[in-house]
Amino acid sequence: MDAVFPDLKGASVFITGGGAGIGASITEGFLKQGAQVAFVQRSDASDFCDEMEGKHGVRPLFLPCDITDIGALKSAIDHAAEAHGAISVLVNNAANDKRHETLAVDEEFWDWSQAINLKAYFFACQAVLPGMQAAKGGAIINFSSVSYMMGNSGYPSYTTANAGITGMTRSLAREFGPDGIRVNALAPGWVLTQKQLDMWADPESLADHLEKQCLKEHLAPADVVGGVLYLASKVSRMMTGQVMVIDGGVVTTG
């Protein structure tokens, strides 16, 4: 059964990458709570919006946007705030974990990777913070990953960004806590989105990863949604500057 968070009803929620993979599950999770949801994504999400409207009787606001274009990202956030009111919940979810080898990385790839996986997160936070200050509160959830905690190889720029997201989250939580704004990170494990299944989830890799988990069941996008809703809700009102891990028990914190 889905938990209900009454304070999320009517909340103005903005999600990056909210039309596919984990992001799509997050969008639907907030719609079920009665929130007003806007999201950005580079690829067309019209079919997904049609599906959500058919299932829940309300259509999320889809704003096509490449989040590496900071001006376009800020404009999308402004548009969402005009449509739904000042953003009260920001979920920085969009990311790209394209595999790469250290010795093959050039400046162009590095800058592209950081632009998607870290820079856009910072400027999305910057864009919503004044409205949250005026409202004397708000919640920001920045998606990281357990990849950097595990010391995984194969995508060093991505894991560098993950670690940076954690540091940024803690600094923003400290700076904007006096305004009643909470900033937390959520670090999923290996969530088997369609992209993961298509590109990297071969039987050997799946078996190896499952061996690392305490819970012997692979994660699906829906398994992350409850943690996002909890961090967005005032149920977690005294939780900030933290990293919540949802990975089936691969890494430990504390």
CYANA upper distance limits for C-alpha pairs under 8 A (distance plus 0.5 A):
  3 ALA  CA    226 GLY  CA      8.23
  4 VAL  CA     33 GLN  CA      7.04
  5 PHE  CA      9 LYS  CA      8.06
  5 PHE  CA     33 GLN  CA      7.17
  5 PHE  CA    229 LEU  CA      8.15
  5 PHE  CA    230 TYR  CA      8.46
  5 PHE  CA    233 SER  CA      7.04
  5 PHE  CA    235 VAL  CA      8.34
  6 PRO  CA     33 GLN  CA      7.81
  7 ASP  CA     11 ALA  CA      8.01
  7 ASP  CA    233 SER  CA      6.98
  7 ASP  CA    234 LYS  CA      7.47
  8 LEU  CA     30 PHE  CA      8.12
  8 LEU  CA     33 GLN  CA      6.59
  8 LEU  CA     34 GLY  CA      7.34
  8 LEU  CA     35 ALA  CA      6.25
  8 LEU  CA    232 ALA  CA      8.26
  8 LEU  CA    233 SER  CA      6.80
  9 LYS  CA     33 GLN  CA      6.09
  9 LYS  CA     34 GLY  CA      4.89
  9 LYS  CA     35 ALA  CA      5.27
  9 LYS  CA     36 GLN  CA      8.39
 10 GLY  CA     34 GLY  CA      6.32
 10 GLY  CA     35 ALA  CA      4.98
 10 GLY  CA     36 GLN  CA      6.17
 11 ALA  CA     34 GLY  CA      8.31
 11 ALA  CA     35 ALA  CA      5.32
 11 ALA  CA     36 GLN  CA      6.31
 11 ALA  CA     87 ILE  CA      8.36
 11 ALA  CA     88 SER  CA      6.77
 11 ALA  CA     89 VAL  CA      7.81
 12 SER  CA     35 ALA  CA      6.89
 12 SER  CA     36 GLN  CA      5.56
 12 SER  CA     37 VAL  CA      6.74
 12 SER  CA     38 ALA  CA      8.35
 12 SER  CA     81 ALA  CA      8.00
 12 SER  CA     84 HIS  CA      6.09
 12 SER  CA     85 GLY  CA      6.70
 12 SER  CA     86 ALA  CA      7.11
 12 SER  CA     87 ILE  CA      5.46
 12 SER  CA     88 SER  CA      5.84
 12 SER  CA     89 VAL  CA      6.88
 13 VAL  CA     30 PHE  CA      8.38
 13 VAL  CA     35 ALA  CA      7.32
 13 VAL  CA     36 GLN  CA      6.52
 13 VAL  CA     37 VAL  CA      5.33
 13 VAL  CA     38 ALA  CA      6.68
 13 VAL  CA     87 ILE  CA      6.37
 13 VAL  CA     88 SER  CA      6.67
 13 VAL  CA     89 VAL  CA      5.21
 13 VAL  CA     90 LEU  CA      6.45
 13 VAL  CA     91 VAL  CA      8.19
 14 PHE  CA     37 VAL  CA      6.53
 14 PHE  CA     38 ALA  CA      5.44
 14 PHE  CA     39 PHE  CA      5.98
 14 PHE  CA     77 ILE  CA      7.82
 14 PHE  CA     80 ALA  CA      7.80
 14 PHE  CA     87 ILE  CA      7.11
 14 PHE  CA     89 VAL  CA      6.82
 14 PHE  CA     90 LEU  CA      5.48
 14 PHE  CA     91 VAL  CA      6.73
 15 ILE  CA     23 GLY  CA      7.85
 15 ILE  CA     27 THR  CA      7.86
 15 ILE  CA     37 VAL  CA      8.10
 15 ILE  CA     38 ALA  CA      6.93
 15 ILE  CA     39 PHE  CA      5.10
 15 ILE  CA     40 VAL  CA      7.11
 15 ILE  CA     90 LEU  CA      6.56
 15 ILE  CA     91 VAL  CA      5.23
 15 ILE  CA     92 ASN  CA      6.60
 15 ILE  CA     93 ASN  CA      7.19
 16 THR  CA     23 GLY  CA      7.89
 16 THR  CA     39 PHE  CA      6.08
 16 THR  CA     40 VAL  CA      5.58
 16 THR  CA     41 GLN  CA      7.04
 16 THR  CA     67 ILE  CA      8.34
 16 THR  CA     91 VAL  CA      7.02
 16 THR  CA     92 ASN  CA      5.89
 16 THR  CA     93 ASN  CA      5.82
 16 THR  CA     94 ALA  CA      5.65
 17 GLY  CA     23 GLY  CA      6.00
 17 GLY  CA     24 ALA  CA      8.24
 17 GLY  CA     39 PHE  CA      7.20
 17 GLY  CA     40 VAL  CA      6.13
 17 GLY  CA     41 GLN  CA      5.28
 17 GLY  CA     42 ARG  CA      8.34
 17 GLY  CA     93 ASN  CA      6.48
 17 GLY  CA     94 ALA  CA      4.93
 17 GLY  CA     95 ALA  CA      8.32
 18 GLY  CA     22 ILE  CA      8.16
 18 GLY  CA     23 GLY  CA      4.47
 18 GLY  CA     24 ALA  CA      5.43
 18 GLY  CA     25 SER  CA      8.40
 18 GLY  CA     26 ILE  CA      7.46
 18 GLY  CA     27 THR  CA      6.32
 18 GLY  CA     39 PHE  CA      5.69
 18 GLY  CA     40 VAL  CA      6.79
 18 GLY  CA     41 GLN  CA      7.09
 18 GLY  CA     93 ASN  CA      7.98
 18 GLY  CA     94 ALA  CA      8.13
 19 GLY  CA     23 GLY  CA      6.34
 19 GLY  CA     24 ALA  CA      4.95
 19 GLY  CA     27 THR  CA      7.82
 19 GLY  CA     39 PHE  CA      7.78
 19 GLY  CA     40 VAL  CA      8.19
 19 GLY  CA     41 GLN  CA      7.10
 19 GLY  CA     45 ALA  CA      6.13
 19 GLY  CA     48 PHE  CA      6.94
 19 GLY  CA     49 CYS  CA      8.37
 20 ALA  CA     24 ALA  CA      5.04
 20 ALA  CA     25 SER  CA      8.23
 20 ALA  CA     45 ALA  CA      8.32
 21 GLY  CA     25 SER  CA      7.41
 21 GLY  CA    193 THR  CA      5.80
 21 GLY  CA    194 GLN  CA      7.31
 21 GLY  CA    195 LYS  CA      8.10
 21 GLY  CA    221 PRO  CA      7.11
 22 ILE  CA     26 ILE  CA      6.84
 22 ILE  CA     93 ASN  CA      8.45
 22 ILE  CA    191 VAL  CA      8.47
 22 ILE  CA    193 THR  CA      7.41
 22 ILE  CA    221 PRO  CA      5.19
 22 ILE  CA    222 ALA  CA      7.78
 22 ILE  CA    224 VAL  CA      8.08
 23 GLY  CA     27 THR  CA      6.67
 23 GLY  CA     93 ASN  CA      6.89
 23 GLY  CA     94 ALA  CA      7.94
 24 ALA  CA     28 GLU  CA      6.76
 25 SER  CA     29 GLY  CA      6.54
 25 SER  CA    221 PRO  CA      6.64
 25 SER  CA    222 ALA  CA      6.24
 25 SER  CA    225 VAL  CA      7.14
 26 ILE  CA     30 PHE  CA      6.84
 26 ILE  CA    222 ALA  CA      8.22
 26 ILE  CA    224 VAL  CA      8.46
 26 ILE  CA    225 VAL  CA      5.96
 26 ILE  CA    228 VAL  CA      7.97
 27 THR  CA     31 LEU  CA      6.76
 27 THR  CA     37 VAL  CA      7.27
 27 THR  CA     39 PHE  CA      8.37
 27 THR  CA     60 PRO  CA      8.28
 28 GLU  CA     32 LYS  CA      6.68
 28 GLU  CA     52 MET  CA      7.54
 29 GLY  CA     33 GLN  CA      7.15
 29 GLY  CA    225 VAL  CA      6.84
 29 GLY  CA    229 LEU  CA      8.08
 30 PHE  CA     34 GLY  CA      7.08
 30 PHE  CA     35 ALA  CA      5.95
 30 PHE  CA     36 GLN  CA      8.26
 30 PHE  CA     37 VAL  CA      7.51
 30 PHE  CA    229 LEU  CA      7.81
 31 LEU  CA     35 ALA  CA      5.83
 31 LEU  CA     36 GLN  CA      7.41
 31 LEU  CA     37 VAL  CA      7.28
 31 LEU  CA     56 HIS  CA      7.74
 31 LEU  CA     58 VAL  CA      8.08
 31 LEU  CA     60 PRO  CA      8.26
 32 LYS  CA     56 HIS  CA      7.62
 36 GLN  CA     60 PRO  CA      7.60
 36 GLN  CA     84 HIS  CA      6.88
 37 VAL  CA     60 PRO  CA      5.66
 37 VAL  CA     61 LEU  CA      6.75
 38 ALA  CA     60 PRO  CA      6.13
 38 ALA  CA     61 LEU  CA      4.87
 38 ALA  CA     62 PHE  CA      6.43
 38 ALA  CA     63 LEU  CA      7.83
 38 ALA  CA     80 ALA  CA      6.46
 39 PHE  CA     60 PRO  CA      7.92
 39 PHE  CA     61 LEU  CA      6.78
 39 PHE  CA     62 PHE  CA      5.79
 39 PHE  CA     63 LEU  CA      6.61
 40 VAL  CA     62 PHE  CA      6.49
 40 VAL  CA     63 LEU  CA      5.37
 40 VAL  CA     64 PRO  CA      6.02
 40 VAL  CA     65 CYS  CA      6.06
 40 VAL  CA     66 ASP  CA      8.40
 40 VAL  CA     67 ILE  CA      8.33
 40 VAL  CA     76 ALA  CA      7.90
 41 GLN  CA     45 ALA  CA      7.92
 41 GLN  CA     62 PHE  CA      8.18
 41 GLN  CA     63 LEU  CA      7.41
 41 GLN  CA     64 PRO  CA      5.85
 41 GLN  CA     65 CYS  CA      5.90
 41 GLN  CA     66 ASP  CA      7.14
 41 GLN  CA     67 ILE  CA      8.22
 42 ARG  CA     64 PRO  CA      6.01
 42 ARG  CA     65 CYS  CA      5.47
 42 ARG  CA     66 ASP  CA      5.49
 42 ARG  CA     67 ILE  CA      8.20
 43 SER  CA     64 PRO  CA      7.61
 44 ASP  CA     64 PRO  CA      7.51
 45 ALA  CA     49 CYS  CA      6.82
 45 ALA  CA     62 PHE  CA      7.48
 46 SER  CA     50 ASP  CA      6.69
 46 SER  CA     62 PHE  CA      8.05
 47 ASP  CA     51 GLU  CA      6.73
 48 PHE  CA     52 MET  CA      6.74
 49 CYS  CA     53 GLU  CA      6.60
 49 CYS  CA     59 ARG  CA      6.39
 49 CYS  CA     60 PRO  CA      6.64
 49 CYS  CA     61 LEU  CA      8.47
 49 CYS  CA     62 PHE  CA      7.93
 50 ASP  CA     54 GLY  CA      6.66
 50 ASP  CA     59 ARG  CA      7.67
 51 GLU  CA     55 LYS  CA      6.71
 52 MET  CA     56 HIS  CA      6.30
 52 MET  CA     57 GLY  CA      7.86
 52 MET  CA     58 VAL  CA      7.43
 52 MET  CA     59 ARG  CA      6.66
 52 MET  CA     60 PRO  CA      7.93
 53 GLU  CA     57 GLY  CA      5.21
 53 GLU  CA     58 VAL  CA      5.19
 53 GLU  CA     59 ARG  CA      5.06
 53 GLU  CA     60 PRO  CA      8.14
 54 GLY  CA     58 VAL  CA      8.23
 61 LEU  CA     80 ALA  CA      8.07
 63 LEU  CA     76 ALA  CA      6.89
 65 CYS  CA     69 ASP  CA      8.30
 65 CYS  CA     72 ALA  CA      6.93
 65 CYS  CA     73 LEU  CA      7.02
 65 CYS  CA     76 ALA  CA      7.96
 66 ASP  CA     72 ALA  CA      7.78
 66 ASP  CA     73 LEU  CA      7.74
 67 ILE  CA     72 ALA  CA      7.72
 67 ILE  CA     73 LEU  CA      5.97
 67 ILE  CA    116 ILE  CA      7.16
 67 ILE  CA    120 ALA  CA      6.49
 68 THR  CA     73 LEU  CA      8.25
 68 THR  CA    112 TRP  CA      8.42
 68 THR  CA    115 ALA  CA      5.97
 68 THR  CA    116 ILE  CA      6.16
 68 THR  CA    119 LYS  CA      8.26
 68 THR  CA    120 ALA  CA      6.60
 69 ASP  CA     73 LEU  CA      6.72
 70 ILE  CA     74 LYS  CA      6.61
 70 ILE  CA    120 ALA  CA      7.25
 70 ILE  CA    123 PHE  CA      7.52
 71 GLY  CA     75 SER  CA      6.69
 72 ALA  CA     76 ALA  CA      6.66
 73 LEU  CA     77 ILE  CA      6.85
 73 LEU  CA    124 ALA  CA      7.67
 74 LYS  CA     78 ASP  CA      6.72
 74 LYS  CA    123 PHE  CA      8.28
 74 LYS  CA    124 ALA  CA      7.40
 74 LYS  CA    127 ALA  CA      6.71
 75 SER  CA     79 HIS  CA      6.62
 76 ALA  CA     80 ALA  CA      6.67
 77 ILE  CA     81 ALA  CA      6.69
 77 ILE  CA     87 ILE  CA      8.46
 77 ILE  CA    124 ALA  CA      8.31
 77 ILE  CA    127 ALA  CA      7.70
 77 ILE  CA    128 VAL  CA      7.97
 78 ASP  CA     82 GLU  CA      6.72
 79 HIS  CA     83 ALA  CA      6.79
 80 ALA  CA     84 HIS  CA      6.46
 80 ALA  CA     85 GLY  CA      7.91
 80 ALA  CA     86 ALA  CA      8.48
 80 ALA  CA     87 ILE  CA      8.12
 81 ALA  CA     85 GLY  CA      5.03
 81 ALA  CA     86 ALA  CA      5.10
 81 ALA  CA     87 ILE  CA      6.27
 82 GLU  CA     86 ALA  CA      7.81
 86 ALA  CA    128 VAL  CA      8.30
 86 ALA  CA    131 GLY  CA      6.08
 86 ALA  CA    132 MET  CA      7.80
 87 ILE  CA    128 VAL  CA      6.70
 87 ILE  CA    131 GLY  CA      7.23
 87 ILE  CA    132 MET  CA      7.51
 87 ILE  CA    138 GLY  CA      8.36
 88 SER  CA    131 GLY  CA      8.44
 88 SER  CA    132 MET  CA      6.81
 88 SER  CA    137 GLY  CA      7.97
 88 SER  CA    138 GLY  CA      5.28
 88 SER  CA    139 ALA  CA      6.84
 89 VAL  CA    138 GLY  CA      6.46
 89 VAL  CA    139 ALA  CA      5.40
 89 VAL  CA    140 ILE  CA      6.28
 89 VAL  CA    141 ILE  CA      8.31
 89 VAL  CA    232 ALA  CA      6.79
 90 LEU  CA    125 CYS  CA      8.02
 90 LEU  CA    128 VAL  CA      8.02
 90 LEU  CA    139 ALA  CA      6.98
 90 LEU  CA    140 ILE  CA      5.27
 90 LEU  CA    141 ILE  CA      6.71
 91 VAL  CA    140 ILE  CA      6.52
 91 VAL  CA    141 ILE  CA      5.34
 91 VAL  CA    142 ASN  CA      6.53
 91 VAL  CA    143 PHE  CA      8.05
 92 ASN  CA    121 TYR  CA      6.41
 92 ASN  CA    124 ALA  CA      8.10
 92 ASN  CA    140 ILE  CA      8.27
 92 ASN  CA    141 ILE  CA      6.73
 92 ASN  CA    142 ASN  CA      5.30
 92 ASN  CA    143 PHE  CA      6.41
 93 ASN  CA    142 ASN  CA      7.11
 93 ASN  CA    143 PHE  CA      5.74
 94 ALA  CA    116 ILE  CA      7.98
 94 ALA  CA    117 ASN  CA      7.91
 95 ALA  CA    116 ILE  CA      6.47
 95 ALA  CA    117 ASN  CA      5.61
 96 ASN  CA    113 SER  CA      7.76
 96 ASN  CA    116 ILE  CA      7.33
 96 ASN  CA    117 ASN  CA      7.11
 96 ASN  CA    158 TYR  CA      8.08
 97 ASP  CA    155 TYR  CA      7.35
 97 ASP  CA    158 TYR  CA      6.38
 98 LYS  CA    155 TYR  CA      7.38
 98 LYS  CA    158 TYR  CA      8.41
 99 ARG  CA    154 GLY  CA      6.09
 99 ARG  CA    155 TYR  CA      5.47
100 HIS  CA    104 ALA  CA      7.67
100 HIS  CA    105 VAL  CA      7.58
100 HIS  CA    154 GLY  CA      6.14
100 HIS  CA    155 TYR  CA      5.62
100 HIS  CA    156 PRO  CA      7.94
101 GLU  CA    105 VAL  CA      7.00
101 GLU  CA    154 GLY  CA      6.43
101 GLU  CA    155 TYR  CA      7.19
101 GLU  CA    156 PRO  CA      8.05
102 THR  CA    155 TYR  CA      8.34
102 THR  CA    156 PRO  CA      7.21
105 VAL  CA    109 PHE  CA      6.67
105 VAL  CA    110 TRP  CA      7.09
106 ASP  CA    110 TRP  CA      6.77
107 GLU  CA    111 ASP  CA      6.51
108 GLU  CA    112 TRP  CA      6.65
109 PHE  CA    113 SER  CA      6.56
110 TRP  CA    114 GLN  CA      6.66
110 TRP  CA    157 SER  CA      7.03
111 ASP  CA    115 ALA  CA      6.42
112 TRP  CA    116 ILE  CA      6.98
113 SER  CA    117 ASN  CA      6.51
113 SER  CA    157 SER  CA      7.06
113 SER  CA    158 TYR  CA      7.37
114 GLN  CA    118 LEU  CA      5.72
114 GLN  CA    119 LYS  CA      6.55
114 GLN  CA    157 SER  CA      7.60
114 GLN  CA    158 TYR  CA      8.05
114 GLN  CA    161 ALA  CA      6.86
115 ALA  CA    119 LYS  CA      5.20
115 ALA  CA    120 ALA  CA      6.45
116 ILE  CA    120 ALA  CA      6.32
116 ILE  CA    121 TYR  CA      8.46
117 ASN  CA    121 TYR  CA      7.61
117 ASN  CA    158 TYR  CA      7.34
117 ASN  CA    161 ALA  CA      6.32
117 ASN  CA    162 ASN  CA      8.02
118 LEU  CA    122 PHE  CA      7.08
118 LEU  CA    161 ALA  CA      5.95
118 LEU  CA    162 ASN  CA      8.13
118 LEU  CA    164 GLY  CA      7.55
118 LEU  CA    165 ILE  CA      6.91
119 LYS  CA    123 PHE  CA      6.99
120 ALA  CA    124 ALA  CA      6.50
121 TYR  CA    125 CYS  CA      6.76
121 TYR  CA    142 ASN  CA      7.80
121 TYR  CA    165 ILE  CA      8.35
122 PHE  CA    126 GLN  CA      6.70
122 PHE  CA    168 MET  CA      8.18
123 PHE  CA    127 ALA  CA      6.57
124 ALA  CA    128 VAL  CA      7.00
125 CYS  CA    129 LEU  CA      6.56
125 CYS  CA    140 ILE  CA      7.95
126 GLN  CA    130 PRO  CA      8.18
128 VAL  CA    132 MET  CA      6.92
129 LEU  CA    133 GLN  CA      6.52
130 PRO  CA    134 ALA  CA      6.74
131 GLY  CA    135 ALA  CA      6.76
132 MET  CA    136 LYS  CA      6.46
132 MET  CA    137 GLY  CA      5.76
132 MET  CA    138 GLY  CA      5.77
132 MET  CA    179 ASP  CA      8.47
132 MET  CA    181 ILE  CA      7.35
133 GLN  CA    137 GLY  CA      6.72
133 GLN  CA    138 GLY  CA      8.45
133 GLN  CA    179 ASP  CA      6.17
133 GLN  CA    180 GLY  CA      8.16
133 GLN  CA    181 ILE  CA      7.89
136 LYS  CA    179 ASP  CA      5.99
136 LYS  CA    180 GLY  CA      6.05
136 LYS  CA    181 ILE  CA      7.74
137 GLY  CA    179 ASP  CA      6.71
137 GLY  CA    180 GLY  CA      4.85
137 GLY  CA    181 ILE  CA      5.11
137 GLY  CA    182 ARG  CA      8.04
138 GLY  CA    180 GLY  CA      7.36
138 GLY  CA    181 ILE  CA      5.24
138 GLY  CA    182 ARG  CA      6.77
139 ALA  CA    181 ILE  CA      6.34
139 ALA  CA    182 ARG  CA      5.37
139 ALA  CA    183 VAL  CA      6.45
139 ALA  CA    184 ASN  CA      8.48
139 ALA  CA    231 LEU  CA      7.84
139 ALA  CA    232 ALA  CA      5.97
139 ALA  CA    233 SER  CA      8.34
140 ILE  CA    181 ILE  CA      8.26
140 ILE  CA    182 ARG  CA      6.73
140 ILE  CA    183 VAL  CA      5.20
140 ILE  CA    184 ASN  CA      6.82
140 ILE  CA    232 ALA  CA      7.72
141 ILE  CA    183 VAL  CA      6.58
141 ILE  CA    184 ASN  CA      5.65
141 ILE  CA    185 ALA  CA      5.92
141 ILE  CA    186 LEU  CA      7.24
141 ILE  CA    228 VAL  CA      7.63
141 ILE  CA    231 LEU  CA      7.52
141 ILE  CA    232 ALA  CA      7.77
142 ASN  CA    165 ILE  CA      7.51
142 ASN  CA    169 THR  CA      7.64
142 ASN  CA    183 VAL  CA      8.18
142 ASN  CA    184 ASN  CA      6.83
142 ASN  CA    185 ALA  CA      5.06
142 ASN  CA    186 LEU  CA      6.69
143 PHE  CA    165 ILE  CA      8.24
143 PHE  CA    185 ALA  CA      6.11
143 PHE  CA    186 LEU  CA      5.42
143 PHE  CA    187 ALA  CA      6.46
143 PHE  CA    188 PRO  CA      8.30
144 SER  CA    162 ASN  CA      5.42
144 SER  CA    163 ALA  CA      8.06
144 SER  CA    165 ILE  CA      6.77
144 SER  CA    166 THR  CA      7.52
144 SER  CA    185 ALA  CA      6.82
144 SER  CA    186 LEU  CA      6.30
144 SER  CA    187 ALA  CA      5.13
144 SER  CA    188 PRO  CA      7.65
145 SER  CA    149 MET  CA      8.34
145 SER  CA    159 THR  CA      8.33
145 SER  CA    162 ASN  CA      6.54
145 SER  CA    186 LEU  CA      7.86
145 SER  CA    187 ALA  CA      4.62
145 SER  CA    188 PRO  CA      5.73
145 SER  CA    189 GLY  CA      6.90
146 VAL  CA    150 MET  CA      6.69
146 VAL  CA    187 ALA  CA      6.00
146 VAL  CA    188 PRO  CA      6.63
146 VAL  CA    189 GLY  CA      6.08
146 VAL  CA    245 VAL  CA      7.85
146 VAL  CA    247 ASP  CA      8.06
146 VAL  CA    251 VAL  CA      7.64
147 SER  CA    151 GLY  CA      6.83
147 SER  CA    152 ASN  CA      6.07
147 SER  CA    159 THR  CA      6.63
147 SER  CA    162 ASN  CA      8.29
147 SER  CA    189 GLY  CA      7.98
148 TYR  CA    152 ASN  CA      6.73
148 TYR  CA    159 THR  CA      5.21
148 TYR  CA    160 THR  CA      7.61
148 TYR  CA    162 ASN  CA      6.86
148 TYR  CA    163 ALA  CA      6.87
149 MET  CA    251 VAL  CA      7.67
150 MET  CA    251 VAL  CA      7.53
152 ASN  CA    156 PRO  CA      8.48
152 ASN  CA    159 THR  CA      8.21
155 TYR  CA    159 THR  CA      6.96
156 PRO  CA    160 THR  CA      6.51
157 SER  CA    161 ALA  CA      6.79
158 TYR  CA    162 ASN  CA      6.79
159 THR  CA    163 ALA  CA      6.80
160 THR  CA    164 GLY  CA      6.73
161 ALA  CA    165 ILE  CA      6.61
162 ASN  CA    166 THR  CA      7.11
163 ALA  CA    167 GLY  CA      7.02
164 GLY  CA    168 MET  CA      6.53
165 ILE  CA    169 THR  CA      6.44
165 ILE  CA    185 ALA  CA      8.07
166 THR  CA    170 ARG  CA      6.89
166 THR  CA    185 ALA  CA      6.92
166 THR  CA    243 VAL  CA      7.63
167 GLY  CA    171 SER  CA      6.82
168 MET  CA    172 LEU  CA      6.59
169 THR  CA    173 ALA  CA      6.56
169 THR  CA    183 VAL  CA      6.39
169 THR  CA    184 ASN  CA      6.48
169 THR  CA    185 ALA  CA      6.90
169 THR  CA    241 GLY  CA      6.52
169 THR  CA    242 GLN  CA      8.33
170 ARG  CA    174 ARG  CA      6.80
170 ARG  CA    183 VAL  CA      7.82
170 ARG  CA    184 ASN  CA      7.98
170 ARG  CA    240 THR  CA      8.42
170 ARG  CA    241 GLY  CA      4.93
170 ARG  CA    242 GLN  CA      7.53
171 SER  CA    175 GLU  CA      6.70
171 SER  CA    241 GLY  CA      8.13
172 LEU  CA    176 PHE  CA      6.38
172 LEU  CA    177 GLY  CA      8.40
172 LEU  CA    183 VAL  CA      7.10
172 LEU  CA    241 GLY  CA      8.32
173 ALA  CA    177 GLY  CA      5.97
173 ALA  CA    181 ILE  CA      7.72
173 ALA  CA    182 ARG  CA      6.40
173 ALA  CA    183 VAL  CA      5.41
173 ALA  CA    184 ASN  CA      7.90
173 ALA  CA    240 THR  CA      6.57
173 ALA  CA    241 GLY  CA      5.57
174 ARG  CA    241 GLY  CA      7.72
176 PHE  CA    180 GLY  CA      7.43
176 PHE  CA    181 ILE  CA      6.15
176 PHE  CA    182 ARG  CA      8.00
177 GLY  CA    181 ILE  CA      5.71
177 GLY  CA    182 ARG  CA      6.75
182 ARG  CA    237 ARG  CA      8.15
182 ARG  CA    239 MET  CA      7.62
182 ARG  CA    240 THR  CA      5.54
182 ARG  CA    241 GLY  CA      7.88
183 VAL  CA    240 THR  CA      5.82
183 VAL  CA    241 GLY  CA      6.19
183 VAL  CA    242 GLN  CA      8.27
184 ASN  CA    231 LEU  CA      7.80
184 ASN  CA    239 MET  CA      8.24
184 ASN  CA    240 THR  CA      5.86
184 ASN  CA    241 GLY  CA      5.59
184 ASN  CA    242 GLN  CA      5.60
184 ASN  CA    243 VAL  CA      6.58
184 ASN  CA    244 MET  CA      8.20
185 ALA  CA    241 GLY  CA      8.01
185 ALA  CA    242 GLN  CA      6.67
185 ALA  CA    243 VAL  CA      5.12
185 ALA  CA    244 MET  CA      6.74
186 LEU  CA    227 GLY  CA      8.25
186 LEU  CA    228 VAL  CA      8.02
186 LEU  CA    243 VAL  CA      6.02
186 LEU  CA    244 MET  CA      5.25
186 LEU  CA    245 VAL  CA      6.46
186 LEU  CA    246 ILE  CA      8.04
187 ALA  CA    243 VAL  CA      7.16
187 ALA  CA    244 MET  CA      6.49
187 ALA  CA    245 VAL  CA      5.23
187 ALA  CA    246 ILE  CA      6.78
187 ALA  CA    247 ASP  CA      8.21
188 PRO  CA    224 VAL  CA      7.58
188 PRO  CA    245 VAL  CA      6.29
188 PRO  CA    246 ILE  CA      5.27
188 PRO  CA    247 ASP  CA      5.77
189 GLY  CA    219 LEU  CA      8.01
189 GLY  CA    245 VAL  CA      8.09
189 GLY  CA    246 ILE  CA      6.63
189 GLY  CA    247 ASP  CA      4.38
189 GLY  CA    248 GLY  CA      7.70
189 GLY  CA    250 VAL  CA      8.07
190 TRP  CA    218 HIS  CA      8.23
190 TRP  CA    219 LEU  CA      7.06
190 TRP  CA    247 ASP  CA      7.31
191 VAL  CA    196 GLN  CA      8.19
191 VAL  CA    218 HIS  CA      7.74
191 VAL  CA    219 LEU  CA      5.30
191 VAL  CA    220 ALA  CA      5.79
191 VAL  CA    221 PRO  CA      6.52
192 LEU  CA    196 GLN  CA      6.01
192 LEU  CA    197 LEU  CA      6.56
192 LEU  CA    201 ALA  CA      8.28
192 LEU  CA    218 HIS  CA      7.70
192 LEU  CA    219 LEU  CA      6.60
192 LEU  CA    220 ALA  CA      5.87
192 LEU  CA    221 PRO  CA      7.43
193 THR  CA    197 LEU  CA      6.79
193 THR  CA    220 ALA  CA      7.25
193 THR  CA    221 PRO  CA      6.91
194 GLN  CA    198 ASP  CA      6.54
195 LYS  CA    199 MET  CA      6.56
196 GLN  CA    200 TRP  CA      5.94
196 GLN  CA    201 ALA  CA      6.36
197 LEU  CA    201 ALA  CA      5.29
197 LEU  CA    202 ASP  CA      8.16
200 TRP  CA    205 SER  CA      8.29
201 ALA  CA    205 SER  CA      6.65
201 ALA  CA    206 LEU  CA      6.40
202 ASP  CA    206 LEU  CA      6.69
203 PRO  CA    207 ALA  CA      6.61
204 GLU  CA    208 ASP  CA      6.63
205 SER  CA    209 HIS  CA      6.64
206 LEU  CA    210 LEU  CA      6.61
207 ALA  CA    211 GLU  CA      6.76
208 ASP  CA    212 LYS  CA      7.39
209 HIS  CA    213 GLN  CA      7.26
210 LEU  CA    216 LYS  CA      6.49
210 LEU  CA    217 GLU  CA      7.51
210 LEU  CA    218 HIS  CA      7.33
211 GLU  CA    216 LYS  CA      8.00
212 LYS  CA    249 GLY  CA      8.25
212 LYS  CA    250 VAL  CA      6.02
213 GLN  CA    247 ASP  CA      7.97
213 GLN  CA    248 GLY  CA      5.85
213 GLN  CA    249 GLY  CA      5.47
213 GLN  CA    250 VAL  CA      5.16
214 CYS  CA    248 GLY  CA      6.44
214 CYS  CA    249 GLY  CA      5.26
214 CYS  CA    250 VAL  CA      7.08
215 LEU  CA    248 GLY  CA      5.58
215 LEU  CA    249 GLY  CA      6.88
216 LYS  CA    248 GLY  CA      8.07
217 GLU  CA    248 GLY  CA      8.05
218 HIS  CA    248 GLY  CA      8.25
219 LEU  CA    223 ASP  CA      6.76
219 LEU  CA    247 ASP  CA      7.75
219 LEU  CA    248 GLY  CA      7.76
220 ALA  CA    224 VAL  CA      8.18
221 PRO  CA    225 VAL  CA      7.78
222 ALA  CA    226 GLY  CA      8.33
223 ASP  CA    246 ILE  CA      8.48
224 VAL  CA    228 VAL  CA      7.21
224 VAL  CA    246 ILE  CA      7.19
225 VAL  CA    229 LEU  CA      6.79
226 GLY  CA    230 TYR  CA      6.63
227 GLY  CA    231 LEU  CA      6.74
227 GLY  CA    244 MET  CA      8.28
227 GLY  CA    246 ILE  CA      8.32
228 VAL  CA    232 ALA  CA      6.63
229 LEU  CA    233 SER  CA      6.53
230 TYR  CA    234 LYS  CA      8.36
230 TYR  CA    235 VAL  CA      7.03
230 TYR  CA    236 SER  CA      6.77
231 LEU  CA    235 VAL  CA      8.25
231 LEU  CA    236 SER  CA      6.27
231 LEU  CA    239 MET  CA      8.31
232 ALA  CA    236 SER  CA      8.05
233 SER  CA    237 ARG  CA      7.69
247 ASP  CA    251 VAL  CA      8.03
